[in-house]
Structure formats: C-alpha cells, structure tokens
C-alpha cells in the first residue's frame, strides 16, 4: 500500500495515500478502539459537520478572510459529504477523549483532502490548503462539535417524530376498528368496569401523540448554537460578524431554525439542552414500553392467558415447543426502552461532569443520544408495521368476559344502590351466577331496564339518570 508522510506536534506518520483522512485521524483511530462504532455510523453527525464547514467557508469568504479558490473548493467538498460522499472516511470511534477534537479533525482532514483533489492537487498538499488553517478557520472543536451534535439531534428527532406519527395512526385505525367491541377494563389486574376495545387502543394513540408534541418542544432547545464561540466563548480568532453570518448560512444550508446563543461562554459549557432532550426520549421510551406490556398481556395465551387480542405471528417462538409463537415485536421495543432509560442516565452523568468553560464528555452524550433516537425510531416503525397493523380482536371471548364479570355491577349502583350492588357482587362470586341473572332473580330491575343499562353505548360513557329505579342503599335484596 502506497503511503504519504504527514506530521503533527508529536512527529511524523505514514498515512495511506488513498485515504482522505490524515495524521490526526490516524492517531485517534489508534487511541480509541472503544466501541467499534465510527462516526460514519451516524450519517446525521457527518452531514452536520460538513454543513458547519460549508457555512464557515461561506462566511469567511464573505468576510474576506478566505480567498475564493480555497473557499469554493472547501464548500464543494463539504457539500458532497453532506450527501453521503466519502462517509467511509469518517473512521474515528464515536466514543473518544478530547471533547470531540478527533471528530472535528477527521472532518477537517477529509474535507481538506477532497478540496485539494477538486483543485487538481495531491492529498496532503497542506501548504496550499490546510485542514486547520483553512477548513477550520474561525472555529474550534468547542463550538463545532456541540453545534454538530445539535444539528444531528434535530434531524434525528424529526425522523423519530415521523415514525411516532406512523405508530399513532396505526393505533387510531385500530381504535376505530374496535370501537364497537365491549370488554372489561381492569385496575390492578382485577375486573373493573366495561369499556370498548376501541377506547383502550385510543389511549395508546393519545399517549404517542402527546409525546410527539413533547419532542417537538424539546428539540427547539437544540436550535440554540454557539458557533463563533471558538475556544471558550470569547470568540478569539473570529471576526466580530462571524457568529451572526455563520448562523445565517447554517439556517440556509440545513433548513434548521438555528439561532446564536445570547451568551456564548455559557452556551459552550452548558449541556442542559441535551439533558432535556434525553429526558423526553426517556419519557417516550417508558410510555412505549408500558404500551408493549399491555399488548403482551392482552394477547397472552392463546388458550390460558387473557387472549383478548391476537398479535400477528412473526416467527416460530421455540426450538422445543412446537406451535409456540411469542410477542417478539413488543419484546424488542421493551428492550429498546430499557436501553434508552440507561442512555439517559449516561447523558445525565456526562452533563454533570463538565468543568469550568467546557464539557469534555460530549462524545458519550452524542453516542447515547443518537442510539436512543435511532433505536426508538426503528422500534416505532416495527411496532406499527409488524405488530399493531395486524392485531385482531377475539370478539366473542371479550363479550363472554363482560357477561361473566362481576365488574358490571358498578353500572347498577345508581339504580339499586351501593349496598345492594355489593351483595349481588358477593353472591355472584360465591355462586358463579351472573350479575344479570341475580338482579332479575331478586327483582331489583326488570329485564328491559337491565338490557338498557347494560347496552354497550350506555356502559362505556357518561350518562345522566334521575335516581334509583328500584331499591336503594339501605334495601336488602330478597333471598
């Protein structure tokens, strides 16, 4: 393999001649064989870095700090990378020391060498176009890296919100499909009062919809960036107009409504927006996991569990038990939720560990956030398309459950009184007779009255009544 010689403050090293990265990236690859996940695994991050370098070059050209030839080459190279070109050249592990410096260096070197190539020059000809002098002009890792994390997070969150909308719509369809199916609701896993299966599924749609809104609110926090802060927020080595102009170019380039922080020193050291976003992701995960718990419970059986709904069969469930099918899609979403909760703990500790004017632990924040975002998105899509869309209801089984349940006696409270209803419930439990038959046998209500009270439309929503039809709280039913 042919190589080229590059040097840095530690000395000289040979870099593969075909590589677009350089010596700083090479050392980082050797220093951080940690997760096996290079930054190329997160295309949003690579695209964000390229967008920043493009916006910086446009700004520096506008301010007369960077000549047109070099600026145009840097912009062209960065814009190529934004579309996925040379993604495999971003080889540094996402978990790294140095507060993200290695990631920034990797971007600088790849863009510089591609720009040199576009100018007809050899890779490594840094005397003409340098990764730090030109590509990184007016910048520091300490404003580039957190801004890149925010841009990447914004893009990922918007795709997650779209996936959540797909899941919400799947639950809404099922809610409409199941709206006429009466079943027993449960509290503490005990029979409660009747509801419809459609009402049950509507709650899942509402929960997802609420969290779509919470994510849209939280993601606005990451639109505040610290570009122009350079090293610690004082703006050293940057033109007075640089922060304002680079923010404008970033808005145009990415379509993300970024704004410059009012205090760049504070914005450079603070990770509060990442903590907030991670917390909302945890909320999403917890509620999704609770929903999946319900789906697994409602579909349990199929013969000796609740068996109220059927999840679509996706694969064989056992290597030893023929015919067994497991709720694998809800199970994998449960596991994603556990991971997201753990990631939130990591983000919290990393944000807390920052010191003075910089947080050196943003790489682990990035890794944790991106995993949470991408895995939740995949989980939502899988749950919608490979589970919820195919759910069916065991209608007759649900109806028999309502008829057998003692819980329907609650609906009779306003008509026969709580004391009478309690005695009916106790007797039904002891004798296994139905509430319906016992009420008729004791002549507390007529068949017509009972049929009306226990109609699905009456059972499952608020209604007005004019007082007890017969009996009262102090009346004892006849034996």
N, C-alpha and C positions, 0 to 999 in steps of 0.2 A: 504494500500500500504506500503510495507516494504521500509525502508529508510536507508541511510548511512550518517554518520556525517562527514562533511568536514569543514575546517577552512581556513580563509584568514586574511588579515590585519585588517578587520573590525570585526572579530569574527567567530562564528560557525553557520552553517546552515545544515539542513537536506535536502539531495538530494535523489530523488527516486532511490532505489537500482538498478533498472534495467537500469537506464539512463547511457549513455556513457559520457555525458557532466557532468560538475562539478559545484562547487560553484560560480566560476566567471561567468559562463554562466547563472546560475540561477539568479544571481543579475542583469545581463544585460537584461534578459527577463523581469524582474520586472521593470527595469528602463526605457526601451524603447518600450512601447506598441504604436508604432508610425504608421507605415504603414500597419501592418498586413502581411507584406511580409518578411518572414525569409530568411536568406541567402541560405537556401536549395532551394528556388525558382530559384536560379541561379546556376545550376549544374556546369557551367564552372568555377565559382568562387570557389566552393567547391573542384573541381578537381585541380584547380591551387594551392590552399592552401596545398592539400595533396601532390602534386608534389614537392612543395617547402620543405615540411617537410621530404619527402623521400630523396631529393637531399642533404639537410642539414645533415641528419643522415649518408648518404654515405660518405659525405665529412669529418664529424667529426670522423667517424670510420677510414677513410684513414689516418687522421692526428694523430690518437692515442688518441683522446680526449674522445671518446665514445667506451665502450667495445663492443665486437661483439654480445654478447647476447642481450643487450638492443637495439643496432643499428639494428640488424636483425628484432627484433620484431616491432620496430617503422617503418622500411621500409615495412614490410609485412602489417601492419595495414594501413599505408598511401596508399600503392598500392591497397589495397581492396577498400578504399574510392574513389580513382581515378576512379574506375569502377562503382561507384554509390552505393556501400555498405554503409549502415549507413547514407545515405543522410538525413533522417528524424531527425537525432540527431543535425543537424545544425539549431538551433532554434532561434538564435539571430536575431532581426529585422535588415534589411539591413541599415536602417537609424538609426544612433546611435551617441552619443557623444564619445569622447576619441580617435579620429583619427583612428578608426578601431581596437582598442585594444580588444574589446569584441569579434570581429570576430576571431582574432588571438587566443585568449584564448579558444574560443569554439573549434577551430581546435586542439589546444594543448591537451585539456582535452579529446576529443573524441578519438584522436589517442593514447594518453597515456592509456586510459582505455581499448581500444581494444587490444593494445600491451600487457597489463597486462593479459588480458583474454587469448591471444595466448600463454602466458608463463605459464598458469595454475594458475594464481594468481587472487585475488579478485579485482573487480573495487574499486578504491580509495586507493589501496596499494601504495601510492605515496612515501613511504620510499624506495621502491625498484626501481620504475620508475616514475619520476615526470614530470608533464606537462611542467613546466618551466625549470627545471634543465636539462632535457634530451631531450624532444621533441623540445624545443625552444632554445637549445644550440647554441651559436654563432649568435643568431638572436635577432631582436627587431621587434615589430609591425611596426616600421617606415621603415624597409626595406622589411619585409614580405608582409605587406598589399599592398603597391603600386606595388610591383612585381606581386602579385596575380591578382590585377586589370589589369595589362598589359597582363599577360598570358591569362586571361579570355577574355579580349577585343580582343586579337589576334584570339583566337578560334572562337569567335562570329562573327568577321568581315569576316573570311574566309568562314563561312557558309552563311553570308549575300551576299558575292560576288558570291557564287554558285547560290543563289536564284536570284540574279540580272541577271546572265547569262541565267537562265531559262526564265526570262521575256524578255531579249533581243532577245533570239532565237524565242520566240513566236511572237514578233514584226517583226523579219526578215522573218518568214514564211508568215505572213500576207502581208508584203511588196511585196514579190514575187507573192503571190496570187492576189494582187490588182494592179499589175504593168501596166496592160493594161486598167485600168478604169480611164477615164478622168473626172476631176471635176474642179470646180473653187476654186482657192486659195483665201484667204481673208487676208486683213490687216485692223486692227481696226474694224473688223466685217463687213467690206464692201467688195464687189466683187473686186478682184484684177486681177490676170491673171490665166490662166489654169495651172493645174498640174495633176499628176496622184495620185490616192489614195495610190498607192504603194509608191510614193515619200513621201507622208505625213507620212505613217507608218514607212518608213525607218528612218525618223528623230527621232522617238521615240526610235528605236533600237540604233541609234548612241548615243543619249543622255545617255541611260543606259550604253552603252559600255564605254563611256568616264568616267563615274563615277565609274565603276568597276576599271579602271586604277587609278583614284584618290584615291580610298580606299586602293588599294594595295600599293600605295606610302605612304599614311598616316600611315598605320599600321606598317610600318618599324620603325617609331619613338618609338612605344611602345615596341620594342625589346631591347631597352637600359634599363637595370635594375640596381638597387642599392643594390643588395644582398651583404652583407659584410659591409654595412654602419653601421649597428646596430643602435644606438640611433639617432645620428645626422649626420653621415657620416664619423666620425673619425675612425670607426672600433673598438672601445673599446670592449673588451671581445671576439674578434675574432682573430684567428690565421692569421699571415701575408699572408698565402697561401689560406685562406678560400674563399675569394671572387672569385679568379680565378677558384678554383676547384668546388665550388658550381654552378658556371655558366656553367661549362662543364657538370656537372651532369644534370642540368636542360635542357640543349640542348638535351642531350641523352634521358632523360625521356619524354620530351614533344614533341620533334621534332620541336620546335620553335627556330628560329635562334637568341637567346638572346645573348647580349654582355654586359659586365660590363661597366658602365659609367666611363669616364675618371676622373671625379671629383665627388666623392660620396656625398660630402657635398651639392654641387649644386643639384645633382640628387634627394636627399632626400627631398628638399624643393620645387622643381620645378614641376608644373603640366602642363607645356606647351604642352607636347605630348597629354594629354587628351583634352586640348582646341583645338588643331589642328584636332584631330580625330573627335571631336564633330562638329567642323565646316564643315568638309567634309560630315558627316552624315546629317547635315542641308542642304548642297548643294544637296545631293541625294534626300532628302525629298521634297525640293522646286521643283525640276525638275519632280519628280514623280507626285506631286500634279498638276503641270501645265499640264502634260500629261493626268491626270484624268479629269481635267477641259475640255480639248479638247474632250475626249471621251464622256463626258456627253453632251457637246454642239452638237457634230456631230450626236449623237443619239437622240437628243431632239425631242419630238413629241409624238407619231409617226406620227400624221397627220398634226399638225400645228406648228411643230418645223423645224429644219433643216432636220432631218430624212435621213441623208446620209448613215449612217451605223446602224446596229441593234446589240445591246449588247444582249448576251444570257439572257433569263428570268430566274432569280434565285429564286424569291419568289413573293407572292402577295404584291402589293405595297400600299394597302389602306384598312382600315377597313370599309370605307364608299363608296368608288368609285369602283364599280365592273370593273374588267379587267385592272386596272391600274398596271403597272409594273415600278419599279424605278431602277435606276442605282446604286444598293446598293454596289457593289464591288468597283467601283471608289470612291463612297462616303466614304467608310470606310478607303480607302487609303488616301484620303484627310485629314481625321481626324487624322490618324497616323502622317501625315506630320505636322499638327498643333502642335501635342504633341512633335515631335522631335525638332521643332523650339523653343518651350518653354524649353525643356530639355537643349538645347544649351545655352540659357540664364542662366539657373541654373548652368551649368558647368562653364560658364564664371565668374559669381559672386563668386562661390566657389573657383576657382583657384586664383582669385584676392585677396581673403580674407586671404590667408595664411600669416603667420607672422614668420619672422626670419628663424629658421632652420627646420620648419615643417609646413605642411598644415594640419590642423586638420579637414578639411571638405571634405576629400576624400570619406567618405561614401556616401554623397549625389552625388558626382561626379560618383561614381560607380553605384548607383541606376539609375541615369539619363542616363548614357551611355548604361547600359545593357537594359533598356527599349527601348531606341532608336534602338539599334542593333536588339533586338529580334522582336520588332514590325515591323520594316522595312522589316526584312526577311519574316515574316508571310504575310505582305502586298504584297510583290513582288510575292510570290508564289500564293497567292489568285488572284491577278490581272492577272497573266499568265494563271493559270489553270481554273479559274472560270469566266474569262471575255474575255481576248484577244483571246484565242484559239477558242472561239465560235463566234467571230464577223463576221458578213456578211455584204455585201455591197448592197445598193439599186442602182443597175447599171443604170437602165432606168431613175430613178429620177435624178441621177448625170448627165447623158448625157443631159437630158432636161434642167437642170440648166445651163450647159455650153452654150447650144444653145440659151437660153433666156438672158444670161448675156450680159451686155454691156462691161464687162471687156475684152472680146476677141478682142475688137478694138485695144488694145495695141499692139497686134501682127501685126496689119496692119500699124503701124507707119512708118516702114522703106519703105513701098510701096506706101502709099498715103499721107504721111506727117502728122505731129502732128496736124496742124490746121484743115485739112480735117477730121482726125480721131476724133477730139474734136467735130466738128459739127455733125458728124454721131452719136456720143455718146449722144449728147444733144437731137437730133431728136428721137433717139431710146427710150430715157427715156420719152419724152413727148408723143410720138405716140404709144408706146408699140410694135413697129415693131422691128424685129430682125436686128442686125447689118449686118448680111449676106444679107438679102433682101434689105436693104437700100444701101449697097455698090453696089449691082447689079443694082438696080434701077437707081442709079446715074452714072452707067457705069464707075466706078472708077477702077474696076478689072473685069476680065472675070470669069465665073463660074469655069473654070479649075484652074485659078490662086488662087481663093479663096479656093477651095477644097484642093489644095496643101498646102497653107499657114496654113489652119486650121486643117490639119491632126494631130492626137494626137502625133505622133512621132516628128512632127515639132514644135508643140505648147509648148511642155514641156521640151525642152532642148535648149542649144545654137545652133545657126546656122549661116552660112555665107550667105550674099546676096550682089548683085552687084549694089544696088541703087534702087531708086523708080521704080516700074513697070509702074506706070502711075500717073500723078499728082505730086504735091509737096506741100511744106509747105505753099506756097502762093496762091495755086489754090483753088478757091471756087467751091464746087460741084454744079452742076446744080440743079435747083429746080424740 
